[in-house]
Amino acid sequence: MLAAITPSSLVVTLDRKGRNWSTEDLAKNLERWQLDFSKVQFLIGGPDGLSNDCLNVATESWSLSNLTFPHFIVRILLAEQIYRAWSLLNNHPYHK
C-alpha cells in the first residue's frame, strides 16, 4: 500500500482508533480536501488492521465504527459515506 501512495496526496486511514465523524463533519473535510489536495487516498487495513508504517504516513485517521467489518464492506461504506457527504455539499436531498 505504501508504494501506491502519491507524494502530494492526502492519506486517510480507516482505523477503529481514528476519529468518528458525522456526515456533516465528513462533508466539511471533503470540501477542505478538495481545495487543498489534488488526490485523497484511503488506506483500509486487513483483519489485523494497518501497519504502523501506514498509520504514520496518514494525515487523517477516520473510524467508521468500533465494530470490525470485512474489507469489502468497508469499501461499500466508504463509497456510500463519500457520496452522502458530496450530496450534502451539493444541496442534494440524498444525504437525509
C-alpha positions in Angstrom: 0.0 0.0 0.0 2.8 2.4 0.9 4.3 2.1 -2.6 0.9 3.2 -4.2 0.8 6.5 -2.2 1.3 9.6 -4.3 3.6 12.0 -2.5 1.4 15.1 -2.9 -1.9 13.3 -1.8 -3.8 13.4 1.4 -3.7 10.0 3.1 -6.7 9.0 5.3 -6.5 5.7 7.2 -9.7 3.9 8.1 -8.9 2.7 11.6 -11.1 1.9 14.6 -8.9 4.2 16.7 -9.5 7.1 14.3 -11.9 9.9 14.8 -15.7 9.4 14.4 -17.2 11.9 12.0 -20.8 12.8 11.4 -22.0 13.2 7.8 -21.6 16.9 8.3 -18.1 16.5 9.6 -17.1 14.4 6.6 -18.7 16.9 4.2 -16.6 19.7 5.7 -13.5 17.5 5.5 -14.3 16.6 1.9 -14.7 20.2 1.0 -11.4 21.1 2.6 -9.6 18.2 1.0 -10.9 19.2 -2.5 -9.4 22.7 -2.0 -6.1 21.6 -0.6 -5.2 18.4 -2.4 -5.4 17.0 -5.9 -5.8 13.5 -4.6 -7.1 11.8 -1.5 -6.1 8.2 -0.8 -7.8 6.0 1.7 -6.0 3.1 3.4 -8.1 0.2 4.6 -6.5 -2.5 6.7 -6.9 -6.2 6.7 -8.1 -8.4 9.6 -5.1 -7.2 11.7 -5.6 -3.5 10.9 -3.0 -1.3 9.3 0.8 -1.4 10.0 2.4 1.3 12.0 4.1 2.5 8.8 0.7 3.0 7.2 -0.7 4.7 10.2 2.3 7.0 10.5 2.1 8.2 6.9 -1.6 9.3 7.3 -2.7 12.9 7.7 -6.1 11.9 8.9 -7.5 8.8 10.6 -11.2 8.0 10.4 -13.2 5.4 12.3 -16.4 4.2 10.6 -17.3 2.3 13.8 -15.8 0.5 16.7 -17.0 -2.7 15.1 -14.8 -4.7 12.8 -16.1 -5.1 9.2 -14.9 -7.2 6.3 -12.7 -5.4 3.9 -15.3 -5.4 1.0 -18.0 -4.0 3.3 -15.7 -1.1 4.4 -15.2 -0.2 0.7 -19.0 0.0 0.2 -19.5 2.0 3.4 -16.7 4.4 2.4 -18.2 4.9 -1.0 -21.7 5.5 0.4 -20.4 8.0 3.0 -18.4 9.9 0.5 -21.4 10.1 -1.8 -23.6 11.2 1.1 -21.2 14.0 2.0 -20.9 15.1 -1.6 -24.7 15.2 -1.8 -24.8 17.4 1.3 -22.2 19.8 -0.2 -24.3 20.0 -3.4 -27.6 20.5 -1.7 -28.9 17.2 -3.0 -31.6 15.6 -0.7 -29.9 12.1 -0.7 -27.9 12.7 2.5 -31.0 12.7 4.7 
